[in-house]
Amino acid sequence: MITTRIVFTLGLLGAWLAISLPAASARQPAVLDLKHILESFRRVHGLSMHFTCQKKLSVLKRPFVSSGSIAMIQPDRVRFTTHWPYRSCFILHGNRVYMRTQNNRHWHIGKGSRQQVVQQIMQQFAGWSLGHAEDIFRAYHVQKTASRVVVRPPPHAPRAQSQLQQRPFPKTLQLFTLIPKSRTVRQAVGAIELGFAGRHPQLRWIKMQLVHGNNSCYWLTDIQINPHFPPAEFQPKGPP
């Protein structure tokens, strides 16, 4: 139970961050290339995807693997659900974050500094995925690998849908590294690495490096553009 709570808390706060810096091309072309990719996402109204996550935390003896799904829709709604090995859900609805785990009987609204951090992370991820790149260039130095890089496939984890196993993960990705400009932020976040694949690039991989040797890696699969969402998808209703 204690381990689950630790992973549950650090999982979202550490979500979308980790790495050793890759060899990079000149920064200015990297900024322009990433801006071009992200701005191409502005035609997207909504996204759904599944993820496999591997976290290496100083409090755990072995890497922790989990899997789940992410749904988002313009302008500010996100649903982040972990399906395995435990169930939990965070829903961003405007400026509120609703939370529920398999151990809670009811949904509750996040409060305090932790809620603000979770809200900011979810808003940032949704913004980048839906084509809003302004925050990246104000807050980060951007580097780009000179060529596509081989990325290992996701670790084994039960999937919500069996057909996901039939879609191999891309063997190579174009990587961008985001280094925080703020000295204060760098005390907690070393870097964020974004991996894109496809002729029309999609974000497929996020690797993050935090302080004290903690890091997380997300593999994104089964990406659906402008899917039909159930009416209650972004409402705090039902089980997580």
Buried (B, 14 or more C-beta within 10 A) or exposed (E): EEEBEBBBEBBBBBBBBBBEEBEBEEEEEBBEBBBEBBEEBEEBEBBBBBBBBBBBBEEBEEBBBBBBBBBBBBEBBBBBBBBBEBBBBBBBBEEEBBBBBEEEEEBEEBEEEBBEBBBEBBBBBBBBBBBBBEEBBEBBBBBBBEEBBEBEEBEEBBBEEEEBEEEEBBEEBBBBBBBBEEEEEEEBBBBBBBBBBEEEBBBBBBBBBBEEEBBBBBBBBBBEBEBEBEEEBBBBEEEB
